Amino acid sequence: MTLLDGKHIASLIRAELKQQVDQLLADGHRAPKLAVVIVGHNPASETYVNNKIKACAEVGIQAEKVALEADITEADLLQEVQRLNQDPSVDGFIVQLPLPEHINETTILSAIDYRKDVDGLTPENVGRTVQGLPSLVSATPKGIRELLARYNIPTAGRHVVVIGRSNIVGKPVAMLLMQKPYLSLPGMSAASLGDATVTICHSKTQDLAAICRTADIIIVAAGSPKLLTADMVKPGATIIDVGINRVMDGYRLVGDVDFDAVAPKAAYITPVPGGVGPMTIVSLLQNTLQAYQNHKS
Amino acid sequence: MTLLDGKHIASLIRAELKQQVDQLLADGHRAPKLAVVIVGHNPASETYVNNKIKACAEVGIQAEKVALEADITEADLLQEVQRLNQDPSVDGFIVQLPLPEHINETTILSAIDYRKDVDGLTPENVGRTVQGLPSLVSATPKGIRELLARYNIPTAGRHVVVIGRSNIVGKPVAMLLMQKPYLSLPGMSAASLGDATVTICHSKTQDLAAICRTADIIIVAAGSPKLLTADMVKPGATIIDVGINRVMDGYRLVGDVDFDAVAPKAAYITPVPGGVGPMTIVSLLQNTLQAYQNHKS
């Protein structure tokens, strides 16, 4: 069994990104710039935003925090989005969720210019990803694909079972892995990028265990602690655990996979924490650099 | 075995649409209006366009043919798209494909305002469909869903195998049938609208036959005559054949299903022609009425 060490891979990618940004500066270009919009003072959101800004600093991406009060109107927030859409010094930006209840998240997200949508959550970017057009892919699916690629785990012709159908993980990762290998990533062989046979399972699926036992790769993003047990896994399968569940004591994080029982049967498995999580922030940095390059050219 | 009679269902839906349009006129509203852009004189395209215009007339939808010469520049065609986007008398429009080689189809399709994109092919509409937001769903997937619903064939919790991953059929029909039943259609029970476990298969899939044998519903959109044979079908399955293949004599159409051998094992099956095909044009009429209603309100 090999551990898919997201923390290590993310640090390698950050080093690569730093090198690329340093080269841009050495060539006389400006640094890429990310803006992060945060509305209100939700402590969890502030932690996430600060981590993202810190990650930018580490690789040389400029980051601007746009802090707005919780009583901002939807119209004023929309105007802020338009300002960022038009600001030529901003390559990409994100609006940290959740937003206050009086603001419609869909309205705000849909207003982001897809070319600056480094979270990859606008309908335009999702549609472009589905259609195989150049797009900014949302962070977690992109991180999963990168993790598979860095460990040279092929997906072509293999059966991938995705458990969960969320807009931010299940649906986009299914689309990414089943499609023709349109997009190439640095350090990734085309064969590992797609062409999988993909089954999408969810709360209404009957006999999930039997379906999982036919899978070469299982991606669990259901938000249900220890949902995937050893009897559901074919020996030699690859297991990607997207779950982050805080257990009773409030401090420990557990995934959607019963790690101790499943790991001995798996060929590859992600730990929680330290698997998919670190890949997610690094995807945001990669998308910011991609938006910068599209923008510059 | 019950034949899924798309020709009959399409005629029922046309009668319903005519009644709705008549009611709109009786209430003093204007008729819905579709514009159909055709570039050049491809005979197959002209036939398709004329059939669409005829279908509009039958239900009282106004149709305008915008015929452009094959040597139009991409910039001029884009300008025509912008004109139709802005024309308040046009509720929806389509650009008949294929376009001449000097014009980038993706550029043109992406420029269509998604609210008028009654073919449901813009990235914005595809992304909205994936995310479960109100959208105009592309014609063939919408027709398949409607056909299943009209025959009260439930999809919730059932295993649907989709063969083919095209942008116009395979990917969107997979997304529609697996997602939560967000959208309600007239005459359709919510339970029949989604919630399926969906597997997407394609040319790179290994052991397609074994996967198909686990399916309750098989949707074949591979463009490969008689791809689905009797040994690949579980007794009692529902078979949807999207294939339209012209065979050697040049006149006969055959589907992707070996109909004569598969039909005796199936609970429900679509004929070719007369199955999915007639549902596709009727979807365009439904989308035009939906665009009119969104536009009016």
Contacts between the chains, C-beta under 8 A, distances in Angstrom:
chain1	res1	chain2	res2	distance
A	106	B	133	6.5
A	122	B	127	7.1
A	123	B	123	7.7
A	123	B	124	5.3
A	123	B	125	7.9
A	123	B	126	8.0
A	123	B	127	3.2
A	123	B	128	4.5
A	123	B	130	7.7
A	123	B	131	5.9
A	123	B	133	6.5
A	124	B	123	5.3
A	124	B	124	5.1
A	124	B	127	5.8
A	125	B	123	7.9
A	125	B	127	6.9
A	126	B	123	8.0
A	126	B	126	7.5
A	126	B	127	3.6
A	126	B	130	5.3
A	126	B	131	6.2
A	127	B	122	7.0
A	127	B	123	3.2
A	127	B	124	5.8
A	127	B	125	6.8
A	127	B	126	3.6
A	127	B	127	3.3
A	127	B	128	7.5
A	127	B	130	7.1
A	128	B	123	4.5
A	128	B	127	7.5
A	130	B	123	7.8
A	130	B	126	5.3
A	130	B	127	7.1
A	130	B	130	6.1
A	130	B	167	7.4
A	130	B	171	5.6
A	130	B	172	7.9
A	130	B	175	7.6
A	131	B	123	5.9
A	131	B	126	6.2
A	131	B	167	5.0
A	131	B	171	7.9
A	132	B	167	7.5
A	133	B	106	6.5
A	133	B	123	6.5
A	156	B	204	5.7
A	157	B	204	4.8
A	157	B	205	6.8
A	157	B	206	4.9
A	158	B	206	7.7
A	159	B	206	7.7
A	159	B	211	8.0
A	165	B	178	6.1
A	165	B	179	6.5
A	165	B	180	7.6
A	167	B	130	7.4
A	167	B	131	5.0
A	167	B	132	7.5
A	171	B	130	5.6
A	171	B	131	7.8
A	171	B	175	7.0
A	171	B	179	7.8
A	172	B	130	8.0
A	174	B	200	7.6
A	175	B	130	7.6
A	175	B	171	7.0
A	178	B	165	6.1
A	178	B	200	5.0
A	178	B	202	7.3
A	179	B	165	6.5
A	179	B	171	7.8
A	180	B	165	7.6
A	195	B	202	7.6
A	195	B	204	4.3
A	196	B	204	7.9
A	197	B	199	6.6
A	197	B	200	6.9
A	197	B	201	5.4
A	197	B	202	7.4
A	197	B	204	7.5
A	197	B	205	4.4
A	197	B	206	7.2
A	197	B	211	7.0
A	198	B	199	7.0
A	198	B	200	5.3
A	199	B	197	6.6
A	199	B	198	7.0
A	199	B	199	4.1
A	199	B	200	7.9
A	200	B	174	7.6
A	200	B	178	5.0
A	200	B	197	7.0
A	200	B	198	5.3
A	200	B	199	7.9
A	201	B	197	5.4
A	202	B	178	7.3
A	202	B	195	7.7
A	202	B	197	7.4
A	204	B	156	5.7
A	204	B	157	4.8
A	204	B	195	4.3
A	204	B	196	7.9
A	204	B	197	7.5
A	205	B	157	6.8
A	205	B	197	4.4
A	206	B	157	4.9
A	206	B	158	7.7
A	206	B	159	7.7
A	206	B	197	7.2
A	211	B	159	8.0
A	211	B	197	7.0
